[in-house]
Amino acid sequence: MAHGRAPDWCADVITRMQRGEVLGKLTTHVLDAAHGCPGASIRVDLYRVQDQQLLHILSAVTNSDGRCDAPLLQGDDYQSGVYQLHFQAGDYYRARGVALNEPAFLDEVVLRFGIDAGQEHFHVPLLISPYSYSTYRGS
């Protein structure tokens, strides 16, 4: 990089912002690892953690691809902070006819994570089964 010149990625971000594109967003994707398919029709609740309290932001339901139809956060709502996603895994497996212990081992999967904001896309995938889950910072 030459002195005094912005990196190429900065120029790309500036161009995209000038076009009015919303760059920062939060998305999720649920995959049913037990059945090898997308986790469709799973209720997802997003909370912001503020002063040790949970502030409910929104509820969504995953589509047939296991994704929400719109970003969970974007635009002015996309801010630095600590968030929680609550996935209703037990309801999903009961609706599929899977016999679960009561109470279910993983009735609700809760993921707490931090967003350091800016214009990045934060993608939080979830792989679930009745007795395990896995997540990671996706792209």
C-alpha positions in Angstrom: 0.0 0.0 0.0 1.4 3.4 -1.0 1.7 6.0 1.8 -1.4 8.3 1.9 -3.6 5.9 -0.1 -6.5 4.0 1.5 -6.4 0.2 1.1 -8.5 -1.2 -1.7 -11.2 -2.6 0.7 -11.7 0.9 2.1 -12.5 2.2 -1.4 -14.9 -0.6 -1.9 -16.7 0.1 1.3 -16.9 3.9 0.5 -18.3 3.1 -2.9 -20.9 0.7 -1.5 -21.9 3.2 1.2 -22.3 6.0 -1.5 -24.7 3.7 -3.3 -26.8 3.4 -0.1 -26.0 -0.2 0.5 -26.5 -1.4 4.1 -23.2 -3.2 4.8 -23.4 -4.2 8.5 -25.9 -6.9 9.3 -26.6 -9.9 11.5 -27.9 -13.2 10.0 -28.3 -16.8 11.1 -28.8 -20.2 9.5 -30.0 -23.3 11.3 -29.0 -26.8 10.1 -30.5 -30.0 11.5 -27.4 -32.2 11.9 -29.5 -35.2 13.1 -31.5 -35.3 9.8 -29.1 -33.7 7.4 -31.5 -30.8 6.4 -32.1 -27.2 7.0 -33.8 -26.3 10.3 -37.1 -25.0 8.9 -39.8 -23.3 11.0 -37.6 -22.7 14.1 -38.5 -19.7 16.2 -35.5 -17.4 16.8 -35.5 -14.6 19.4 -32.9 -11.9 19.4 -32.0 -10.0 22.6 -29.5 -7.2 23.4 -27.8 -7.7 26.7 -27.6 -4.3 28.5 -26.8 -3.8 32.2 -27.2 -7.6 32.7 -30.8 -7.3 31.4 -32.2 -8.9 28.2 -33.9 -6.5 25.9 -36.1 -8.3 23.3 -35.4 -6.9 19.8 -37.3 -9.3 17.6 -38.7 -12.7 16.9 -38.4 -14.5 13.6 -39.0 -18.0 12.1 -36.6 -19.8 9.9 -37.7 -20.5 6.3 -37.4 -23.7 4.4 -33.7 -23.1 3.9 -33.2 -22.7 7.7 -32.6 -18.9 7.3 -34.6 -15.9 8.3 -36.1 -14.0 5.4 -34.5 -10.7 6.5 -31.3 -9.8 8.5 -31.9 -9.8 12.2 -30.1 -6.5 12.5 -29.1 -4.0 9.9 -28.9 -0.3 9.3 -29.2 1.9 12.4 -30.2 -1.1 14.5 -26.8 -2.8 13.8 -24.7 -1.6 16.8 -21.8 -2.8 18.8 -22.8 -4.8 21.9 -23.5 -8.1 23.4 -26.5 -10.1 22.0 -28.2 -13.4 22.5 -30.0 -15.6 20.0 -32.6 -18.0 21.5 -33.5 -21.0 19.2 -36.5 -23.1 20.1 -34.9 -26.4 19.2 -37.3 -28.6 21.4 -40.4 -27.2 19.6 -38.8 -28.0 16.3 -38.0 -31.6 17.1 -41.4 -32.2 18.7 -43.1 -30.9 15.5 -41.0 -33.4 13.5 -42.2 -36.2 15.7 -38.9 -36.8 17.5 -39.4 -38.3 21.0 -37.6 -36.1 23.5 -37.2 -36.5 27.2 -39.2 -34.1 29.2 -37.8 -31.7 30.0 -35.8 -31.9 26.7 -32.1 -31.9 27.0 -31.8 -28.9 24.6 -35.2 -27.3 24.6 -33.9 -23.8 23.9 -30.4 -23.1 22.6 -29.0 -19.8 23.7 -26.0 -18.2 22.1 -24.4 -15.1 23.6 -22.0 -13.3 21.4 -20.5 -9.8 20.9 -20.6 -7.6 17.8 -17.8 -5.0 17.5 -19.9 -3.3 14.8 -18.6 -1.3 11.9 -19.8 -2.4 8.5 -19.2 -6.1 8.8 -21.6 -8.9 8.2 -21.9 -11.1 11.3 -23.3 -14.5 10.4 -24.1 -16.9 13.3 -24.8 -20.5 12.0 -26.2 -23.1 14.3 -26.0 -26.9 13.8 -28.4 -28.7 16.1 -29.5 -32.2 17.1 -31.7 -33.2 20.0 -28.5 -33.7 22.2 -25.9 -31.3 20.8 -25.3 -28.1 19.0 -22.4 -26.2 17.5 -21.9 -22.7 16.3 -19.2 -20.5 14.8 -18.6 -17.0 13.4 -19.6 -17.5 9.8 -19.1 -15.3 6.8 
